[in-house]
Amino acid sequence: MASIRNRQWYGVEMQKISVCSALALVLLLCSAMSTLAQATFKPAEVISAPDIQYPIRSIADGVVVLDVSPDATGGIAGVHVVRDIPSLTSAATSSIPSWKFTPASLQGKPEPSTMRIAVVFRPPSYLAAGPAFTAVPAQEVPDQAHRGDALPGIMSAVYPQYPVNAAMPGAVIIQVTIGTTGGIQRTKVVRALPPFTQFGLNALHHWQFQPATVDGKPTISNLAIALVFAPLQATE
């Protein structure tokens, strides 16, 4: 009898072990699939962008925010104005058709996506107060499902300092990779303009971002920031 009871106990324990092993395997597979999906998605990137001139007759300053939609070829399928500043927005939107992108890709296949772009019009003075800025929260684009449509939030912005030895102002354009905690993971200078470039990079470390999310979970995303310096002689 003891032998029978031992065999029965052994059989029950083996069944428990089998069920636990199966559950662990399912969880492992789900985790692996999620990791694989993240690893095989690449968000769109800016390859090149032209100079942006500060409108000569404008006395406004601040941050224009656009959501730009590169298609599967890297061309521009659409531009949505998220934050408008009259007399400045048109200068921002008119430059977008000349921007070049590497399209987003999913498992190696090019995909349409959306990238958030902030165009900062820095006023013509050495000492400028920070822009009056209302936070633009992170969001998901509802019309498309993949991770490339996750847009990070811009919670606060500051102006870069104006270099004393500047000669010919213009735009510095930087692509920023935002991590899952909202911090800057990487910066890539798309358009350099010495000595303005370093001042622009320094300023970005004082910005605050909100991570993009997909299905409620933070994810890595790219955004671009164009810092447009006005010529100082505009105030003379």
C-alpha positions in Angstrom: 0.0 0.0 0.0 2.8 2.4 0.9 4.3 1.7 -2.5 1.0 2.6 -4.3 0.7 5.8 -2.2 4.2 6.8 -3.1 3.5 6.3 -6.8 0.3 8.3 -6.6 2.1 11.1 -4.7 4.9 11.0 -7.3 2.4 11.2 -10.1 0.6 14.3 -8.6 3.9 16.0 -8.0 5.0 15.4 -11.6 1.7 16.8 -12.8 2.3 20.0 -10.7 5.8 20.3 -12.1 4.6 19.8 -15.7 1.9 22.5 -15.2 4.4 24.9 -13.7 6.9 24.2 -16.4 4.3 24.8 -19.1 3.3 28.2 -17.5 6.9 29.2 -17.3 7.5 28.3 -20.9 4.5 30.4 -22.0 5.7 33.4 -20.0 9.2 32.9 -21.4 7.8 32.8 -25.0 5.6 35.9 -24.4 8.6 37.8 -23.1 10.8 36.6 -26.0 8.2 37.6 -28.5 7.8 41.1 -26.9 11.6 41.5 -26.9 11.8 40.4 -30.5 9.1 42.8 -31.6 10.9 45.7 -29.9 14.3 44.6 -31.4 12.9 44.4 -34.9 11.2 47.8 -34.9 13.2 50.9 -35.9 11.6 54.4 -35.7 12.0 56.9 -38.5 15.2 59.1 -38.4 16.0 62.4 -39.9 18.8 62.2 -42.5 19.0 65.9 -43.5 17.2 69.2 -43.0 17.7 72.6 -44.5 18.2 75.9 -42.8 15.2 77.7 -41.3 15.2 81.5 -41.3 13.6 83.5 -38.6 10.8 85.6 -40.2 12.2 89.1 -40.6 8.9 90.9 -39.8 7.9 88.7 -36.8 8.3 90.0 -33.3 7.1 86.7 -31.9 9.2 83.9 -30.4 8.5 80.4 -28.9 8.1 76.8 -29.8 6.1 75.5 -32.8 5.3 71.8 -32.5 4.5 69.6 -35.5 3.7 66.0 -36.0 5.2 65.0 -39.3 4.3 61.7 -41.1 7.1 60.1 -43.2 5.7 57.4 -45.5 7.3 54.0 -46.3 9.7 55.7 -48.7 10.8 58.5 -46.4 8.7 61.1 -48.1 6.3 63.4 -46.3 2.8 62.1 -46.2 1.4 64.8 -44.0 2.1 67.6 -41.4 -0.2 68.3 -38.4 0.3 71.5 -36.4 0.1 70.6 -32.7 1.3 74.0 -31.3 0.7 77.1 -33.4 2.4 80.5 -33.1 1.0 83.0 -35.7 3.7 84.5 -37.9 6.2 81.7 -37.0 4.3 78.5 -37.9 4.5 79.0 -41.7 8.3 79.3 -41.5 8.4 75.9 -39.7 5.9 74.1 -42.0 7.4 75.5 -45.2 10.8 73.8 -44.5 9.4 70.3 -43.8 9.0 69.2 -47.5 12.8 69.5 -47.9 13.5 67.3 -44.9 14.8 63.8 -45.7 14.0 60.8 -43.5 14.9 57.1 -43.2 11.5 55.5 -42.9 10.5 53.5 -39.9 10.8 49.7 -40.3 9.2 46.7 -38.8 11.1 43.4 -39.1 13.1 45.0 -41.9 10.1 46.2 -43.9 9.7 50.0 -44.4 6.6 51.4 -42.6 4.8 54.7 -42.5 5.1 56.5 -39.1 4.8 59.8 -37.3 7.6 61.9 -35.8 7.2 64.9 -33.5 9.2 67.9 -34.4 9.7 71.1 -32.3 10.9 74.2 -34.0 12.2 76.7 -31.5 12.4 80.4 -32.6 15.0 81.9 -30.3 14.6 85.7 -30.0 17.3 88.1 -31.0 19.1 88.9 -27.7 22.0 87.5 -25.7 19.8 87.1 -22.6 16.4 85.8 -23.4 13.8 84.6 -20.9 12.5 81.1 -21.4 9.6 80.6 -23.8 6.0 80.6 -22.7 5.4 77.0 -23.2 2.4 74.7 -22.5 3.3 71.1 -22.2 2.6 68.8 -25.2 1.8 65.4 -23.7 2.9 62.0 -25.2 0.3 60.3 -27.3 -0.4 57.3 -29.6 -1.5 57.9 -33.2 -4.9 56.1 -33.3 -5.0 55.4 -37.0 -2.0 53.1 -37.0 -1.0 50.3 -34.7 2.8 49.9 -34.7 5.3 51.4 -32.3 6.6 54.0 -34.7 3.4 56.0 -34.1 4.2 56.5 -30.4 4.9 60.2 -29.9 6.9 61.5 -26.9 5.7 64.4 -24.8 7.6 67.7 -24.4 6.9 68.9 -20.9 9.1 72.0 -20.7 11.6 73.8 -23.0 14.4 76.4 -22.6 16.2 78.6 -25.0 19.8 78.1 -25.7 22.3 80.8 -24.9 23.4 83.1 -27.7 27.1 82.8 -28.5 29.0 86.0 -28.2 31.2 85.2 -31.2 28.3 84.4 -33.5 28.5 85.7 -37.1 25.7 84.3 -39.2 22.7 82.9 -37.3 20.4 80.2 -38.6 19.1 76.8 -37.5 20.7 74.0 -35.6 18.7 70.7 -36.0 19.1 67.8 -33.6 17.4 64.4 -33.4 16.8 63.3 -29.9 16.1 59.7 -28.8 13.9 59.6 -25.7 14.1 56.5 -23.4 11.5 54.7 -21.5 11.9 57.0 -18.4 11.7 60.3 -20.4 15.5 60.9 -20.4 17.6 61.6 -23.4 19.4 58.5 -24.6 21.1 59.9 -27.6 21.4 63.0 -29.7 22.4 63.3 -33.4 23.2 66.6 -35.0 21.4 66.7 -38.3 22.4 70.3 -39.2 25.4 71.9 -37.5 26.0 75.6 -37.3 29.1 76.5 -35.3 29.3 78.0 -32.8 25.5 77.6 -32.3 25.6 73.8 -32.3 27.1 73.3 -28.8 24.8 75.9 -27.3 21.9 74.0 -28.7 23.1 70.7 -27.3 23.7 72.2 -23.9 20.1 73.6 -23.8 18.5 70.3 -24.6 19.8 68.8 -21.3 17.5 71.2 -19.5 14.4 70.2 -21.5 12.0 67.7 -19.9 10.3 65.0 -21.9 7.6 62.3 -21.4 8.2 58.9 -22.8 6.1 57.6 -25.6 3.8 54.7 -24.8 2.3 51.8 -26.6 -0.5 49.9 -24.9 0.2 51.8 -21.8 3.9 50.8 -21.7 6.8 53.3 -22.2 8.8 52.8 -25.3 11.8 54.4 -27.0 11.1 57.0 -29.6 12.7 59.8 -31.7 11.9 63.4 -32.1 13.6 66.3 -33.8 14.3 69.8 -32.5 15.2 72.7 -34.7 16.7 75.7 -32.9 16.3 78.8 -35.0 18.5 81.7 -33.9 17.4 85.2 -34.9 20.0 87.7 -36.1 20.9 90.2 -33.4 20.8 93.1 -35.8 17.1 92.6 -36.0 16.7 94.6 -32.7 19.0 97.4 -33.7 
